[in-house]
């Protein structure tokens, strides 16, 4: 291009100060053009932002509630394309029973207060319903005149379902606790009612045995011994039921003091010697020093150890061995009962601590009982800050351990 190809310009002599005025005017025009371009670009970005959002349905309504715009989120949540819904009244999204009055009421509130918000059921194109959070905002121009409404909808169906599941779970837990409490109270009442006649049976059997009712034969004495044995067995079952119901009902109190494990073993072991001797078992005691002291309830600790030893004697076959010993580790002290019984399969070792659970039980089982002993023992131990655990190997034996906090 030659200089002659350029458009000609007309040049005037500038009046004094005119160059500065012209420069200021040009700068103002340039700034205005930039601002206008930025506004247009910003508006384009805003439209792009709204159109691209997929987690929210964002659209505009005219002053009467008819759809003016539609974004990707609206199509995803409600199922309508822009061609399906443009120009339709937004009452389309409401359940049939609400279409008549609810949409109009929402617009009235939004126009009056500037905003309306609620959660409720809305309807998709396919007729399915979803739980939505809905916000309607009144749109006004610079003069304050209402020009339409902005509507934002979010699908909260999953959140509501999760909340409902949590409520249902809490209700089931509460109902289970009530049922558990009723069961425990029933067991406690029945246990008390059954103990009275059983104690009377035992008392009268003893009176007959000493000859209060007259002389008795050896055969009658044997019958009385069987009566007393059955009475004691039933009394033991009822005592287990009563103890368990008290624990379940939270009616057990604990007197936590310093408990010497050596003393506990010394008191309990002699109680099992007759049963062990009758079965031909070797009942042994490992080292248990006076330095091993736990913080626990003395009576309940003895009850737990007695139960562990009783189980070992009960389930260990004739000629076997049961050993009780004590140990410590860190801030804990332990009483362990080892036996040479049949052992417990690994997949059953948690189950034996469940109430009324007794492995190998059947109608001809020689091992009688309620299956509550270990459940009671573990609950008592845990209430004192300890635990009852088991290690076992089938055909080798088991080790049950009572762990307590060190005093």
C-alpha positions in Angstrom: 0.0 0.0 0.0 1.4 3.5 -0.9 0.9 6.5 1.1 -1.6 7.6 -1.5 -3.7 4.5 -0.7 -4.3 5.6 2.9 -7.5 7.5 3.6 -6.9 11.2 3.7 -7.4 12.9 7.1 -8.3 16.5 7.7 -6.0 18.3 10.1 -7.0 21.4 12.0 -4.9 23.6 14.2 -5.6 23.0 17.8 -6.8 25.8 19.9 -4.9 26.4 23.0 -5.5 23.5 25.3 -7.5 21.7 22.7 -5.1 18.8 22.4 -5.6 17.9 26.0 -9.4 18.0 25.7 -9.3 15.9 22.7 -7.0 13.3 24.4 -9.3 13.2 27.4 -12.3 12.7 25.1 -10.6 9.9 23.2 -9.6 8.2 26.5 -13.1 8.4 27.8 -14.5 6.9 24.6 -11.9 4.2 24.7 -12.6 3.4 28.4 -16.3 3.2 27.6 -15.7 0.8 24.8 -13.6 -1.4 27.0 -16.3 -1.4 29.8 -19.0 -2.2 27.3 -16.8 -5.1 25.9 -16.1 -6.3 29.4 -19.8 -6.2 30.3 -20.7 -8.1 27.1 -17.9 -10.7 27.8 -19.1 -11.0 31.5 -22.7 -11.5 30.4 -21.5 -14.2 28.0 -19.5 -15.9 30.7 -22.5 -15.7 33.0 -24.8 -17.3 30.5 -22.2 -20.0 29.8 -21.9 -20.6 33.6 -25.6 -21.0 34.1 -26.1 -23.1 31.0 -23.3 -25.5 32.0 -24.3 -26.2 35.6 -25.5 -29.8 35.9 -26.1 -30.2 39.6 -28.8 -27.4 39.8 -31.8 -26.7 37.6 -31.5 -22.9 36.9 -34.1 -21.2 34.8 -36.1 -18.0 34.4 -39.9 -17.5 34.5 -41.9 -14.6 33.3 -44.2 -12.7 35.7 -46.9 -15.3 35.2 -44.7 -18.3 35.8 -44.0 -19.5 32.2 -40.5 -20.9 31.5 -38.2 -18.5 29.6 -34.8 -20.2 29.9 -33.6 -23.7 30.6 -30.1 -25.0 31.5 -28.4 -28.4 31.4 -29.0 -29.1 35.1 -32.8 -28.5 34.5 -32.8 -31.0 31.7 -30.9 -33.6 33.7 -33.0 -33.3 36.9 -36.4 -32.8 35.3 -36.0 -34.7 32.1 -37.4 -32.0 29.8 -35.5 -30.6 26.8 -35.7 -26.8 26.1 -38.0 -27.5 23.2 -40.3 -29.6 25.5 -40.7 -27.0 28.2 -40.1 -23.5 26.8 -43.3 -21.4 27.3 -44.9 -24.0 29.6 -46.1 -23.0 33.0 -43.9 -24.1 35.9 -46.8 -25.8 37.6 -46.0 -28.7 35.2 -43.3 -29.7 37.8 -45.7 -30.2 40.7 -47.8 -33.2 41.8 -51.3 -33.2 40.4 -52.9 -32.4 43.8 -50.7 -29.2 44.2 -50.9 -27.7 40.7 -54.1 -25.7 41.4 -52.9 -23.4 44.1 -49.3 -24.0 45.3 -47.3 -22.6 42.3 -49.3 -19.4 42.3 -48.9 -19.0 46.0 -45.1 -19.4 45.7 -44.9 -16.6 43.1 -47.0 -14.3 45.3 -44.7 -14.9 48.3 -41.6 -14.4 46.1 -42.9 -11.1 44.7 -43.9 -9.9 48.2 -40.8 -11.0 50.1 -38.2 -11.1 47.3 -37.7 -14.8 47.8 -39.4 -18.1 48.4 -37.8 -21.4 49.5 -39.1 -24.9 50.4 -38.4 -28.6 50.2 -41.0 -30.9 48.6 -41.9 -33.4 46.0 -41.6 -32.4 42.3 -42.4 -34.4 39.2 -40.1 -35.3 36.3 -41.2 -35.6 32.7 -41.5 -39.4 33.0 -43.9 -39.0 35.9 -41.5 -40.1 38.7 -41.2 -37.9 41.7 -38.0 -36.5 43.4 -37.5 -34.6 46.6 -36.3 -31.0 45.8 -35.0 -27.9 47.4 -36.6 -25.0 45.5 -35.7 -21.3 45.6 -37.7 -18.7 43.7 -36.3 -15.2 43.5 -38.1 -12.1 42.2 -36.3 -10.3 39.4 -36.8 -6.5 39.2 -35.4 -3.8 36.8 -33.7 -0.6 37.8 -37.1 1.0 38.5 -38.2 -1.8 40.8 -40.7 -3.2 38.3 -41.1 -7.0 38.5 -39.8 -8.5 35.3 -39.9 -12.2 36.2 -38.5 -14.9 38.5 -35.3 -16.9 38.8 -35.9 -20.5 39.9 -33.2 -22.8 41.3 -34.0 -26.5 42.0 -31.7 -29.1 43.5 -32.5 -32.9 43.7 -32.2 -34.0 47.3 -33.8 -37.4 46.9 -30.7 -39.3 48.0 -30.0 -37.1 51.0 -33.6 -37.4 52.1 -33.5 -41.2 51.7 -30.3 -41.3 53.8 -31.9 -39.2 56.5 -35.0 -41.4 56.5 -32.8 -44.5 56.8 -31.1 -42.9 59.8 -34.4 -42.1 61.4 -35.7 -45.7 60.7 -32.5 -47.1 62.2 -32.8 -44.9 65.3 -36.4 -46.0 65.7 -35.5 -49.7 65.4 -32.7 -49.2 68.0 -35.1 -47.5 70.3 -37.8 -50.2 69.8 -35.1 -52.9 70.4 -34.0 -51.2 73.6 -37.6 -51.0 74.9 -38.1 -54.7 74.0 -34.8 -55.6 75.6 -35.8 -53.8 78.8 -39.2 -55.5 78.9 -37.5 -58.9 78.3 -35.0 -58.2 81.1 -37.8 -57.1 83.5 -39.8 -60.2 82.7 -36.8 -62.5 83.3 -36.1 -60.8 86.6 -39.7 -61.1 87.7 -39.9 -64.8 86.6 -36.6 -65.6 88.2 -37.7 -64.3 91.6 -41.0 -66.2 91.2 -39.3 -69.5 90.4 -36.6 -69.2 93.1 -39.2 -69.3 95.9 -40.8 -72.7 95.2 -37.3 -74.1 94.3 -35.9 -73.0 97.6 -38.9 -74.7 99.3 -38.3 -77.9 97.4 -34.7 -77.9 98.6 -35.7 -77.1 102.2 -38.2 -79.9 102.4 -35.8 -82.4 100.8 -33.2 -81.6 103.5 -35.9 -82.0 106.2 -36.8 -85.5 104.9 -33.1 -86.4 104.6 -32.4 -85.7 108.3 -35.5 -87.7 109.3 -37.9 -85.0 110.4 -40.7 -87.0 108.7 -39.6 -90.3 110.0 -36.9 -92.9 109.1 -36.0 -93.2 105.4 -34.5 -96.1 103.5 -31.2 -95.9 101.5 -33.2 -95.9 98.3 -35.3 -93.0 99.5 -32.1 -91.1 100.5 -30.8 -91.6 96.9 -34.1 -90.2 95.6 -33.8 -87.2 97.8 -30.2 -86.6 96.6 -31.4 -86.6 93.1 -34.2 -84.1 94.0 -31.7 -81.8 95.7 -29.3 -82.1 92.7 -32.1 -81.2 90.2 -33.2 -78.3 92.5 -29.6 -76.9 92.7 -29.3 -77.2 88.9 -32.5 -75.3 88.3 -31.5 -72.8 90.9 -28.2 -72.2 89.1 -30.0 -71.6 85.7 -32.4 -69.2 87.3 -29.5 -67.3 89.0 -27.9 -67.0 85.6 -31.1 -65.6 84.1 -31.5 -63.2 87.0 -27.9 -62.0 86.7 -28.2 -61.6 83.0 -31.5 -59.7 83.2 -29.9 -57.3 85.8 -27.0 -56.6 83.6 -29.2 -56.0 80.6 -31.4 -53.7 82.6 -28.4 -51.7 83.9 -29.3 -52.7 87.5 -25.8 -54.0 88.5 -23.6 -51.8 90.7 -19.8 -52.2 91.0 -17.7 -51.6 94.1 -14.3 -51.0 92.5 -11.4 -51.6 94.9 -8.0 -53.2 94.9 -8.4 -56.9 94.2 -5.5 -59.4 94.7 -5.6 -62.0 92.0 -3.9 -64.5 94.3 -6.8 -64.1 96.8 -9.4 -64.6 94.1 -7.8 -67.8 92.9 -7.4 -69.1 96.4 -11.0 -68.6 97.2 -12.4 -70.0 93.9 -10.2 -73.0 93.2 -11.3 -75.2 96.2 -15.0 -74.9 95.0 -14.2 -76.8 91.8 -12.0 -79.5 93.3 -14.9 -82.0 94.1 -16.2 -81.7 90.5 -12.7 -82.1 89.0 -11.9 -85.1 91.2 -15.2 -86.7 90.2 -14.3 -86.5 86.5 -10.7 -87.6 87.1 -9.3 -84.2 86.1 -6.0 -82.6 87.2 -6.8 -79.2 88.7 -3.6 -77.2 88.9 -2.5 -73.7 89.9 0.4 -71.8 88.3 2.3 -69.0 90.0 0.0 -66.1 91.1 1.9 -63.6 93.3 0.4 -61.1 95.7 1.9 -58.3 93.7 -0.7 -58.8 91.0 -3.5 -56.4 92.0 -6.3 -55.2 89.8 -8.9 -52.5 90.2 -12.3 -54.3 90.2 -15.2 -55.6 92.2 -14.0 -58.4 94.4 -17.3 -60.5 94.3 -17.8 -60.1 90.5 -14.1 -60.9 89.8 -14.6 -64.2 91.8 -17.8 -64.8 89.9 -16.1 -64.5 86.5 -13.1 -66.7 87.5 -15.5 -69.3 89.0 -17.5 -69.4 85.7 -14.3 -69.8 83.6 -13.1 -72.7 85.8 -16.6 -74.3 85.9 -16.7 -74.3 82.1 -13.2 -75.7 81.9 -14.1 -78.6 84.3 -17.4 -79.1 82.5 -16.0 -79.4 79.0 -12.7 -81.1 79.6 -12.9 -84.9 79.2 -11.9 -87.3 81.9 -8.2 -87.6 82.5 -7.6 -84.0 81.2 -6.0 -81.0 82.9 -7.3 -77.6 84.0 -4.7 -74.9 85.0 -5.3 -71.4 86.4 -2.6 -68.8 86.6 -2.0 -65.0 86.8 0.2 -62.6 84.8 0.5 -58.9 83.9 1.4 -56.7 81.0 1.7 -52.9 80.9 -1.3 -51.5 82.9 -3.2 -54.8 82.9 -3.4 -57.9 85.1 -4.8 -61.2 84.0 -6.2 -64.5 85.3 -6.0 -67.3 82.7 -7.8 -70.7 82.7 -6.2 -73.3 80.4 -7.8 -76.6 79.6 -7.1 -79.7 77.5 -10.7 -79.8 76.2 -12.0 -80.3 72.7 -11.1 -76.7 71.7 -13.3 -74.2 69.8 -13.2 -73.6 66.0 -11.9 -70.2 65.0 -15.2 -69.3 63.4 -17.2 -70.0 66.6 -15.0 -68.1 69.1 -17.0 -64.9 68.9 -20.3 -66.7 69.1 -19.6 -68.4 72.4 -19.9 -65.0 74.1 -23.4 -64.5 72.8 -26.3 -65.0 75.2 -27.8 -68.5 75.3 -25.1 -69.8 73.0 -23.5 -73.2 73.9 -21.5 -75.1 71.2 -22.5 -78.7 70.5 -25.8 -78.4 72.3 -28.5 -80.9 71.4 -31.2 -82.9 73.1 -28.8 -85.5 74.3 -26.0 -83.2 75.3 -24.3 -84.0 78.6 -23.4 -80.4 79.1 -26.3 -78.7 80.7 -26.7 -75.0 81.2 -28.2 -71.8 79.8 -25.3 -70.6 77.7 -25.3 -67.4 79.7 -22.1 -67.8 81.7 -19.6 -66.4 79.2 -22.0 -63.6 78.2 -22.4 -62.6 81.8 -18.7 -62.9 82.5 -17.7 -60.7 79.5 -20.3 -58.1 80.4 -19.2 -57.9 84.0 -15.5 -57.7 83.0 -16.1 -54.9 80.4 -18.2 -52.9 82.9 -15.1 -52.9 85.2 -12.8 -51.7 82.3 -11.6 -55.2 81.5 -12.5 -58.0 79.1 -12.8 -61.8 78.7 -11.1 -63.3 75.7 -10.3 -66.8 74.3 -7.5 -68.5 72.5 -8.3 -72.0 71.3 -7.2 -74.8 69.0 -9.4 -77.7 68.1 -8.3 -81.0 69.7 -5.7 -79.2 71.8 -7.6 -77.0 74.3 -8.6 -73.5 75.2 -7.3 -70.5 77.2 -9.9 -68.1 78.6 -8.4 -64.9 80.0 -9.9 -62.3 82.3 -8.1 -59.0 81.9 -8.5 -56.1 84.4 -6.9 -52.7 84.9 -3.9 -52.7 87.2 -4.6 -51.0 90.5 
